[in-house]
Amino acid sequence: MSVVETIKEQIENNAILLYMKGTPRFPQCGFSSRAVEAVMSCGERFAFVNILENPDIRSELPKYANWPTFPQLWINGELVGGCDIICDMAASGELKEMIVAASKDDEGESA
């Protein structure tokens, strides 16, 4: 499977997916730390990919997404954005609405 196919599969198979540096419990940069904190504050489960452990994804995802930086939040197969967008949406309440809706959609599909 190519790296792009792997990325597509990850995005398709996870309603809420955060590509980040490090892990939610141990973020490896300030932007990833702020982003994961915002996503975690929504109270729903989400998937993540530590791009520091996946150099092929780290190099290919910016081209695939047409978004040059990390973290990247994907909800229901759509790129939401990076740290600033995630934090702005969290502050307005929009992020929680999107994440809760995606989580409910995801539960419905697996039931």
ABEGO torsion letter per residue (X at the ends): XBAAAAAAAAAAABABBBBBBEBAABBABAAAAAAAAAAAAAGBBBBBBBAAABAAAAAAAAAAAGBABOBBBBBGGBBAEBAAAAAAAAAAGAAAAAAAAAAAAAAAAAX
